[in-house]
Amino acid sequence: MLEWMANIGTVAATRFSRGPAVLAYLDRHFFIRPVRLGEFVILKARVEYAGKSSMEVRIEASKESPGGKQELVTMATASYVAVDEYGVPRPINNVLEPTNEERRVYEEARKRYEERKIKIEDRKLRRFDLTDPTKGLRWRVESSRWATPSDAFIGNLVSGGRLLAWLDEIAGLLAARYSGGAAVTGSVDETAFYAPIRVGDIVTIRAGITYVGKASMEIMLDVIAEGAYGQARHVCTAYYTYIHVDSSGRPALFPSTCPAMTMKGSCSWRARKEGRLGMRSWRRLRRCGRALGLSAHLLLLILSHY
Ligand SMILES: CC(C)(COP(=O)(O)OP(=O)(O)OC[C@H]1O[C@@H](n2cnc3c(N)ncnc32)[C@H](O)[C@@H]1OP(=O)(O)O)[C@@H](O)C(=O)NCCC(=O)NCCS
């Protein structure tokens, strides 16, 4: 699903900028509903604001059951940067002039664009930060692979969608291993992509469990790309939340045989600092959601966009 979403965003950004575009920033998003075999997934993406070479894009994924009922699965905002064939930013060869109806959406996207500028101020330094943040975590996995031509969209640049699919696969594997059963992706935290992956690079993904709740866990992923002759680059650090589910897809508590993972123990500074929503806030959200006829996840998703 993440790969499809990143790809549809790339299509929108490429069309708008009339040339190649790469995924540069993916905002936090939640998966509200599962998609089951036999259901159709409908993906939509639109450019809402354009800077000099970057674009604010909104991506929506809905599912359609065989009866024709459509439901939102997830909605994400992201930033794409127009690049030349070597991956160097280029000016966008188009102008976005919002109509009166589009004005509100346009202004919101412009606000996101300005806030993003502050978040990525240190990007030129982060590109060379090769420290392993998963080091010392008790539940950890590391995997390396070659980036091949089939992973690339444009020239020799690996698509953001392909990288997201690799991350989901490795994190999903760790989540399943920890819980001893199935686990589904619940949310993906905001992720900045500092450096591209090129065909021929060796891509190393390091993953570690940073937080464990009753049925959910947070997994940190860190990606390094190494060229045959070039310097190693830090591509991104991402945080995925997985939920352990039973055979009918409902959240299930971790089996009591799972080793405990306390906040004090091997959890990362991030999980401790930012934390997940407290249980009390979560209950309150559920109550409000029930009153409005919405699930707590959907309500949180809506609130996080305002
Ligand atoms: C995106 C990228 C090309 C930007 O390179 P850069 O040298 O930082 O670019 P610049 O400083 O010239 O900034 C160019 C524009 O990109 C924006 N930008 C740069 N990094 C960004 C990021 N991580 N998120 C959002 N916007 C970003 C800048 O704000 C600027 O916007 P504007 O021109 O509209 O004002 C570079 O960081 C990169 O290649 N990242 C990896 C992209 C990728 O391959 N994604 C898929 C991963 S497999």
The ligand as a Tripos MOL2 file, in Angstrom:
@<TRIPOS>MOLECULE
LIG
   48    50     1     0     0
SMALL
NO_CHARGES

@<TRIPOS>ATOM
      1 C1         15.1930   16.0920   -2.4200 C.3       1 LIG1
      2 C2         16.6390   16.4420   -2.7440 C.3       1 LIG1
      3 C3         16.8680   16.3110   -4.2450 C.3       1 LIG1
      4 C4         16.8510   17.8950   -2.3090 C.3       1 LIG1
      5 O1         18.2060   18.2130   -2.4610 O.3       1 LIG1
      6 P1         18.8370   19.5360   -1.7800 P.3       1 LIG1
      7 O2         20.2430   19.6500   -2.2040 O.co2     1 LIG1
      8 O3         18.5290   19.5150   -0.3190 O.co2     1 LIG1
      9 O4         17.9640   20.6320   -2.4780 O.3       1 LIG1
     10 P2         17.9210   22.1930   -2.2590 P.3       1 LIG1
     11 O5         18.5630   22.6140   -0.9910 O.co2     1 LIG1
     12 O6         18.3930   22.8290   -3.5230 O.co2     1 LIG1
     13 O7         16.3240   22.4630   -2.1150 O.3       1 LIG1
     14 C5         15.4930   22.3740   -3.2630 C.3       1 LIG1
     15 C6         14.0520   22.3190   -2.8030 C.3       1 LIG1
     16 O8         13.7980   21.0490   -2.2050 O.3       1 LIG1
     17 C7         13.2140   21.2280   -0.9330 C.3       1 LIG1
     18 N1         13.6720   20.1090   -0.1080 N.ar      1 LIG1
     19 C8         14.9280   19.6700    0.0570 C.ar      1 LIG1
     20 N2         14.9370   18.5920    0.8500 N.ar      1 LIG1
     21 C9         13.6600   18.3570    1.1930 C.ar      1 LIG1
     22 C10        13.0220   17.3980    1.9970 C.ar      1 LIG1
     23 N3         13.6810   16.4160    2.6000 N.pl3     1 LIG1
     24 N4         11.6800   17.4710    2.1470 N.ar      1 LIG1
     25 C11        10.9630   18.4340    1.5200 C.ar      1 LIG1
     26 N5         11.5160   19.3600    0.7320 N.ar      1 LIG1
     27 C12        12.8370   19.3240    0.5690 C.ar      1 LIG1
     28 C13        13.7250   22.5870   -0.4750 C.3       1 LIG1
     29 O9         12.8850   23.1210    0.5130 O.3       1 LIG1
     30 C14        13.6620   23.3660   -1.7670 C.3       1 LIG1
     31 O10        12.2960   23.7270   -2.0230 O.3       1 LIG1
     32 P3         11.8800   24.9990   -2.9670 P.3       1 LIG1
     33 O11        12.8540   25.0270   -4.1110 O.co2     1 LIG1
     34 O12        10.4990   24.6950   -3.4360 O.co2     1 LIG1
     35 O13        11.9480   26.1990   -2.1060 O.co2     1 LIG1
     36 C15        17.6420   15.5230   -1.9690 C.3       1 LIG1
     37 O14        17.4860   15.7350   -0.5910 O.3       1 LIG1
     38 C16        17.4050   14.0720   -2.2900 C.2       1 LIG1
     39 O15        17.8650   13.5910   -3.3330 O.2       1 LIG1
     40 N6         16.6860   13.3440   -1.4060 N.am      1 LIG1
     41 C17        16.3120   11.9730   -1.6890 C.3       1 LIG1
     42 C18        15.1130   11.8980   -2.6140 C.3       1 LIG1
     43 C19        14.8410   10.4890   -3.0280 C.2       1 LIG1
     44 O16        15.6300    9.9030   -3.7580 O.2       1 LIG1
     45 N7         13.7330    9.9230   -2.5380 N.am      1 LIG1
     46 C20        13.4590    8.5460   -2.6910 C.3       1 LIG1
     47 C21        14.2300    7.7550   -1.6820 C.3       1 LIG1
     48 S1         14.6300    6.1570   -2.2750 S.3       1 LIG1
@<TRIPOS>BOND
     1     1     2 1
     2     2     3 1
     3     2     4 1
     4     2    36 1
     5     4     5 1
     6     5     6 1
     7     6     7 2
     8     6     8 1
     9     6     9 1
    10     9    10 1
    11    10    11 2
    12    10    12 1
    13    10    13 1
    14    13    14 1
    15    14    15 1
    16    15    16 1
    17    15    30 1
    18    16    17 1
    19    17    18 1
    20    17    28 1
    21    18    19 ar
    22    18    27 ar
    23    19    20 ar
    24    20    21 ar
    25    21    22 ar
    26    21    27 ar
    27    22    23 1
    28    22    24 ar
    29    24    25 ar
    30    25    26 ar
    31    26    27 ar
    32    28    29 1
    33    28    30 1
    34    30    31 1
    35    31    32 1
    36    32    33 2
    37    32    34 1
    38    32    35 1
    39    36    37 1
    40    36    38 1
    41    38    39 2
    42    38    40 1
    43    40    41 1
    44    41    42 1
    45    42    43 1
    46    43    44 2
    47    43    45 1
    48    45    46 1
    49    46    47 1
    50    47    48 1
@<TRIPOS>SUBSTRUCTURE
     1 LIG1         1 GROUP 0 **** ****
